[in-house]
Amino acid sequence: MGNFRVTVAAVAFVATLVAVGATEQAQARRGGARPPGGSYLQTCRNVRAWGDRIEAVCRRKDGSWARTWLSNVSSCRGDIANRNGHLTCHRGGPRRRW
């Protein structure tokens, strides 16, 4: 009976590891990285981070919505903003801290 308990415990442990790995892979496919902060978060929705890129749907001045993205986010300095449906950032000066 002792070996049975050890086997059941080992199977449960491996199943947990597989479930955690599958969850992490699914998050990576969906852009599971946490998006960086910035004023754009007030006027954009469906924000996703994919490596060094942010994708979002952002409001334009006329009230409509536009799908937009910003690449090389790690080179942004200061605020990441929504400018009339486009994600923008300044790329000069001291490095931005999240």
C-alpha positions as CSV (number, residue, x, y, z in Angstrom):
1,M,0.0,0.0,0.0
2,G,2.9,2.3,0.7
3,N,4.2,2.1,-2.9
4,F,0.7,2.9,-4.2
5,R,0.6,6.1,-2.2
6,V,4.0,7.2,-3.4
7,T,2.9,6.4,-7.0
8,V,-0.3,8.4,-6.7
9,A,1.6,11.3,-5.1
10,A,4.1,11.2,-8.0
11,V,1.4,11.1,-10.6
12,A,-0.4,14.0,-9.0
13,F,2.9,16.0,-8.8
14,V,3.7,15.4,-12.5
15,A,0.1,16.3,-13.5
16,T,0.4,19.6,-11.6
17,L,3.7,20.4,-13.4
18,V,2.1,19.6,-16.8
19,A,-1.0,21.9,-16.0
20,V,1.3,24.8,-14.9
21,G,3.4,24.4,-18.1
22,A,0.3,24.4,-20.3
23,T,-1.1,27.5,-18.6
24,E,2.2,29.3,-19.1
25,Q,2.3,28.3,-22.8
26,A,-1.3,29.5,-23.3
27,Q,-0.5,32.8,-21.7
28,A,2.6,33.2,-23.9
29,R,0.5,32.6,-27.1
30,R,-2.1,35.1,-25.9
31,G,0.5,37.7,-25.0
32,G,0.6,36.8,-21.3
33,A,3.4,39.2,-20.5
34,R,2.3,42.1,-18.3
35,P,2.0,45.3,-20.3
36,P,4.1,48.3,-19.2
37,G,2.4,51.2,-17.5
38,G,1.5,54.4,-19.2
39,S,-1.3,56.9,-19.9
40,Y,-2.4,54.8,-22.9
41,L,-4.0,52.4,-20.4
42,Q,-6.7,55.0,-19.7
43,T,-7.9,55.1,-23.4
44,C,-6.9,51.6,-24.7
45,R,-8.4,48.2,-24.3
46,N,-7.5,44.6,-25.1
47,V,-3.9,45.5,-24.3
48,R,-1.4,42.7,-24.7
49,A,2.4,42.5,-24.5
50,W,4.2,40.2,-26.9
51,G,7.9,40.3,-26.0
52,D,9.1,43.8,-26.8
53,R,5.8,44.8,-28.5
54,I,2.4,46.1,-27.2
55,E,-0.8,45.6,-29.1
56,A,-4.1,47.3,-28.2
57,V,-7.3,48.8,-29.4
58,C,-7.2,52.5,-28.6
59,R,-9.8,55.3,-28.8
60,R,-9.5,58.0,-31.4
61,K,-10.5,61.6,-30.9
62,D,-13.7,61.1,-32.9
63,G,-14.7,58.2,-30.5
64,S,-14.0,55.4,-32.8
65,W,-11.5,52.6,-32.0
66,A,-8.3,51.6,-33.8
67,R,-6.1,48.5,-33.5
68,T,-2.6,49.6,-33.0
69,W,0.8,48.4,-31.8
70,L,4.1,49.7,-30.6
71,S,7.4,47.8,-31.2
72,N,10.7,48.1,-29.4
73,V,9.0,49.1,-26.2
74,S,12.2,48.6,-24.2
75,S,13.7,51.6,-26.0
76,C,10.8,53.9,-24.9
77,R,11.7,56.7,-22.5
78,G,9.0,58.3,-20.4
79,D,5.3,57.8,-21.0
80,I,3.7,55.4,-23.5
81,A,0.7,57.3,-24.8
82,N,-2.3,57.0,-27.1
83,R,-2.2,59.7,-29.7
84,N,-5.5,59.6,-31.6
85,G,-5.6,55.8,-31.8
86,H,-1.8,55.2,-32.2
87,L,0.5,54.0,-29.5
88,T,3.6,56.3,-29.2
89,C,6.5,56.9,-26.9
90,H,9.6,59.1,-26.8
91,R,12.8,57.2,-27.8
92,G,15.5,59.6,-26.4
93,G,16.8,60.6,-23.0
94,P,17.3,58.4,-19.9
95,R,16.0,54.9,-19.9
96,R,12.4,54.3,-18.7
97,R,11.9,52.4,-15.5
98,W,8.6,50.4,-15.2
